[in-house]
Amino acid sequence: MSQAAAIQPKSVPVLDGPWPLGSATYFAKGPLTFLDTYVPQYDGVFEVTSLFFKMTTDFKKMMFVTNPDYVKHIMQDNNRNYRKSFGYEVLKLLLGKGLVTSEGDFWRKQRRLMQPAFHRDRLAAFSKIMTDACTVMLDKWKALPDKSVINLSHDLMEMTLAIICKAMFSTGVNDVVEVVNREFNVANEKLIARAINPFRIPLWIPTPGNNRENQAYSALHQIVSEVITKRRKSTERYDDLMAMLMEMKDEDTGEMMSDLQIRDEVVTIFLAGHETTSVALAWLFHCLDENPEVEQKLLAEATTALNGRTPALDDLRQLEYTRMVIEETMRLYPPVWGVGRHALEDDMFGEYFIPKDTNCLISIYSIHRDPKYWPEPLKFVPERFSKENSKDRHRFVYFPFGGGPRLCIGNNFALMEMQLAVPMIVQYFKMHKPAGFKFELDPLVTMRPKPEMQMEISRR
């Protein structure tokens, strides 16, 4: 606490609310409305109140953090003082002890073991898997009458699920896609409800809602467990992510992952890997529909770089504007809209004192839309992400994949997937939302459009 000794600490400002539930109820009623309303009123950090924090959670205070310097302190400079917050305990119902939820030395060992699976040389082998899956989706659309209305969210989910299945398991998805989509939709809604509302009925009580929730988790776990069991019995050699996980050994102990740990890591990659990418792409085509001048620039780049052919890994350098469009989409509509960290010991954010056992909720959504860092933040301007405009940007005013040691291990996989798929799609199809189609931002575990994004597609 040498920093605390040098600076006269101040208490974090408090947003009060009605007793006994406090201002935390404002957040529970509508997270994004809450953030849009209250974040601009405070200087990067404020506390919300509830009498029940100490009674129903493992933290004593809850604070919202939207100052990039404070975020950097939490996620990078003093990251060992922070573990994943209460919400990640809830995610363990689905993800077990995968990379997203594990902590400490166990997490560091798993991260070290898994890093080679996402090395750039390894990712190069996945590029054809990605373009093949996109081709399947495009062929399905080409068979439809012109101006057909599609469920874009579903089709993109099917594509990204096909990619992650092929990369993970060397297999297609026809037999699991509907199950994964249905059960993950249930899990997504139930998990965020359980994370926001600490008064949810414990899962061991057999209510109809709990039974359906448990069914969703069990079904998703079962799909992966069956693949592991089949692989253990197989005499074939595979060159996929599953094979790498099954063959990995700890350098110090020679220990290999248990089937349960492999399952948790596969479920984490499998679900987080396809969901966040499909959601980002759905938002991207919404943004193109709203900004036709951007779509024209994107099409011009694809035409010049590819001239109708399927992109390959070497083309990515020439698809620079495509990358900017992807990044601007994830600025305005970050698939992961917030992350949480739990302070293990007392700390300081600048002049503010942060007591031990504070739950710090970092609003990626708010920072990405803050006019202090983004002029006219609600405008869609891909040029914000040109090399010139990005070179002096604070590391934590744009962080859709997190940051610090826990930067998402699959970030380059996801970016490559999107940068290959987007020019393939825009070369063949133009999209418009159907007349009268309305949607809202739905902040579940990922931030989806609600209802799912519908598009009328036309051949170019």
N, C-alpha and C positions, 0 to 999 in steps of 0.2 A: 504493500500500500504506500510505496514511496510517492507515487503520484498524488494520492489523497493527502499526504502530509504537505506537499508543496502547494496544493490548491485548496482554498476554503470550499468545502463541498456544499452544494445546494441540493435541496430536495427536488425530485422530479415533479413537475406540475401534475395535478390530479384532476381527472374528469369525474365529477360526482354524478351519482344517479340515485334513484329512489331506493330507500332501505326496504328489505335487506339484500335484494338481488344486485343493486348497484348499477353502475354504468356498463358492466359487462353484458347486461341484457340488450343494450343498444346494438352491440356487435353481433350477438346471437340472432337478433331479428333480421339483420341484413348486413352482412360483412362489408360489401362494397359501398353501400350507401353510408355506412358508418365511417369508412375510411375517407370517402369523398367529403364528408361533412366535417369531421373533426381533425384530420391530419393537418389541413391548412391553418388551423387555429393554434398550433403548437410548434415549437422550435426543434423538431427532430425527435422528440421523445415525450411521451406522456403516459400516465398511469390510469388504468381503469380499475374500478372497485367492485367487490362482491364479498359479502359476509361469508360466502360458502367456499372461497378458494382454499382456505386452510382445512376445511372439513371434507372436501371431495376431491382434492387434487394433491400433487406432491410439491406444489409451489405456494408461496405466501403472498406474492405480489405479481401483477401482470402489467407489462408495459409494451406500448407500441413504439417501434424504432424506425425512423425514416430519414435519419441523417446519415449520408454515406460514410462520413468519418467514423461514426459510432458503429455502423455495420462492419466496416473494415476492422475495427477493434475487436468485435465479437467473432467474426468469421475467419480472421487472419492473424492479427497481431497478438491477441490474447486468447486464441481459440481453445487452448487447453483448459481454460477456466469455464468452458461452456460445453455442456452435453446437449443432445437432442431433447426437445421439450416434451411436455405432456402429450401433445398430439401425435408424436411419433410412437409413444407407447400404444396408442390406439392402432396405428398402422401395423404394429406387430401382429395383430389379428390376421392380417393377410400376408404380410411380407416376412414374418418371422424375424430372424436375425440376419437378414440380407444387408448389403452395404448401406442402404438408405437408413436403416434403423439401428444398426449395431454401433458400439461405442468402444473407446479406449484401445487397449492393446489388441483386443480381438478384432476390432475394425481395422486397425493398422495392418495386422497380419493378413486379413482378407483382401484389403486393398492392394497390398504388395503382391499377393498371389495372383490377383485378377488383372492387374495392370497390363501384362503382356498381351492379353486377349484383345485389348483395344488400342494396341500400337498401330501407328499409321500404316506400316507394311501389312499388318493383318487386315486393316480396314479395306485396303485396296482389293482384297479378294472378295469383298462383299458388294462391290459396285455393280457387278452384273446381276447379282441376286436382286438388288434394288431396282434396276432398270427392267428386268424381266417381270417383276411384280407389277410395276407401273404399266407395262405393255399389256398385261392381262386385263387390268382395269380399263385401259383405253379401248381395247378390243370389245369389251362388254358395252362401253358407251357407243362405239361406232355401230353396233348392231341395233341401237335404238332409233326410233324416228327423230328427225330434227326437232328441236325445241321440246324434247322430253324433259320432265322434271325428275331429278334424281335426289336421293338422300345422300348428299355429298359427305356428311359426317360418317355415315355408315360405310360408304365405298372407300373412303380414305382409311378408315379403321381396318377394313378388310385388307387393303393393300399393305399397310404398315405391319399388320399381324402376319401376313404372308412372309414379309421380309424377315421379321424377327424369328418366326418359326424355322425358316430355311437356314438362317444364320446360326440359330441355336441348335436345331435338331436335324438339319438336313432333310426336312420333310415339308410337305404342304400343309394347308390349314382347312381344307374343305370339310373335314370331319369334326373340327372343333370351333370353327369361327363363330357360329351362332351361339354355342354354349358360352364361349369366352365373352362375347359381346353382351349377352343377357346377364350372366352372373357378375361380370365386372361393373355393369351399370348399377346393379343392386349394391355391390360392395362400395362403389364410389360414393353413392348417396348415404349409405349407412355409416361409413367411416367418418365423413365430415360431420354428420349429425352427432355422432358419439364424441368427436373431438371438441365441438363447439359447446355442446350441452353436457356438463358433468353429471346431470341428474338422469341420464339414460338408464333404463333398466338393465342390470347386469346380464351378460349373455347366458349365464347358466340357468336363468329362469326361463322356462319353456313357453314364452308367449308366442303367438303366431308371428309377430314381427321378428323376434329373436330367432325363431326356427328358420325363417326365410333368410335372415342374415347369416346364420351358421351354415346353411345350405350353400350360399354363394361362396363363402370361404372354402368350404370342403370341396366343392366342385372344381374350383380353380387349382387347389392343391393336388387334387386327384389327377387332373390332366397331366401335370408335371411329374408326379410320382410314378405314373404308369410309364412315361417315357424313360425315366431313370431305370425302372425295373427291367424294361425291354432291352435297354442298352447294356445293362449288366449281364444279361443272358446272351447277348449277341457276340458272335465271333468276327463280325465285320470290323474294318477299320474306318473311322470317321474323321473328317477334318472340319469340325464345327466347334462352336463355343462350348457345347455340352462335353465333348471329348476333352477339351482343354481343362475344364473344371474337374472332370473325373480323374485326370492324370496329374494334376498339380500337386506338388509336394512342398512343404515348408522347408526352406533352406537350412534352418537350424535344427529342426527335430525330425525331418523326414516324414512328418505326419501328413496324411492326405485328408481331404474333406470327407465328412460323413455324408451319407445319402440325404439326411435331414438338412445339413448345411448346403449341399448342392441344390436341394429343392428350394430353399429360401433364396439363394442367389439367383437361381433360374427364374423363379416367380418374380423377383424384383426386376430383373432385366426384361423379362418377357412382358410384364404388364406395364411397368414404367416406360419401357422402350417403345412400345407401339402407341400407347395412349397419348403421351405428350406430343409426339410427332404428328399424329393424325389431327389432334386438336389445333396445333399451330398451323397446319396446312388448311384446315377449314377456315380459320380466321384469315389466312392470307388471301384466299379467293373471295371472301367477303370484302376485304380491303381493295382488291383489284376491281371488283364490281363498283365500289364507291369512288374509285379514283382511276377513271379510264386512261388518263394521260400516263399514269404509271404502268398500266397494262401495256400500252403501246410501246413504251421504252423497253419493257421486259421482252415483248415479242420481237422487237427489232434486234435486241441482243441475241436472243435464241436463234433467230433467222441467220444472222451474220456468223455466229459461232458454229452452228450445227447444220443449217440449210436442210432441215427436215430429218436428219439422221438422229439416231439414239445417242445421247451423250455418254462419254466414258470418263474415267477418272481424270485423264489429262486435260479434259475440257474445262474443269472447274476454274482454272486460272482465268479463263476468258469469260466466265459467267459471273463477273464481279457485281454487276447491277442486281442480278438474281440474289446474290448473297446479301446485298443491302436491303432488298425487299423483305427477305426472310428475317433479318435482324430488326427492321422497323416493325414488322408484324409482331415479333416477340417482345418488343418494347411496349407497344400499345396493348397487346393481349398476351401477357406472359402466361404460358400454360400452367406453370407453378407460380401462383400469385403471392405466396408468402411462405416463410420458413420460421421455425421457432427454436430458441436456444434457452437453456436453463443455467443460470449462474451458479457455479459450485461454491464460489467464495465472493466476499464483498469486492466491488470494482468501482471504477469511475468512467463515465462517458463525458469527456471534457470536464466541466465543473459539476456535473451531476453525480450524486452518490447512488450506486446501484447495490442494494443489499443482497446478501446470499439468498438463494432460493427464489430469485426473481425469474419469472417467465417472460422472455423478451420475444415478442412477435415482430418479425422484420417484414414490412410490407413492400415486396418487390413491385407490386401493382402501383402503389403510391409513388415510390421513387421514380419509376419509369414514366410517370405522368406529371411529375413536379415541374412547374414552370420555372423554378430557380435553375434547373439544369437543362430543360428542354423548351425552347421558345415555341409558343403555340403548341403545347404538348398533345392536343387531341387531333392535330392535323397529321396526315400520313405522308411523311417526307423521307423516303429511303436515303436521300443524299446526306442525311445526318450521319450515316455510317460509311461515308467515303473515308479513305485512308487519311486524307487531310483533316477532315472534321473529327476524326476519332483519335488522333494521335495524342492529344493532351487531356482526354476525358478521364475523369476519376474512375478508378476500377469498379467502384460500387455505386455508380449511378445507372449502370446497365449490367445486370447479372442474371439472365434468365436461367442459367445452369448453376447458380450458386457461386461460391468462390472460396478461396483459401484452400486448405488441405482437402476439404470435402467437395471440391468442384466435381460436378457430375462426371463419372467415369465414361459415360456414353455420349458426351457432348459432340465429339467429332463424328461419331456414327450418325447422330441425328441430323447434324448440319449437312453432311454429305448426302444423306438420304433425301433431304428436302431440296438441295441444290441440283440433284439429278432429276428429281420428279417434276419440279415446277416447270422447267423449260419443255419437258416432254409434253406436259398437259397443255400449256399455252400455245404450242405449235399447232395443236389439233382442234382445241375447243375454246369457245368463248362462253362465259357464264354470267347469268343474271339471276338475282333472287326473284322468285315469282311475285307477281303483283299481289300486294296485301300480306306478304309473308312478314311476320314480326317475330323478333327474338329478343332475349335479354341475356346478359352475362350471368352464368350460373357458377358461383364459386364453390365447387366441390373440392375433392382432392386436387383435381385439375380444374382450370377455368374453361368450361365448355359453353358453347351457345345453347340456349334453351328456347324452343325445342331444337332438335338437331338441324344443322344447316341444310336447307333445301336450295337447289339451284336448277334453273332452266338452262340446258346446254345446247349450243349450236355449233355445228361443224364450221371450221374456217374455210 
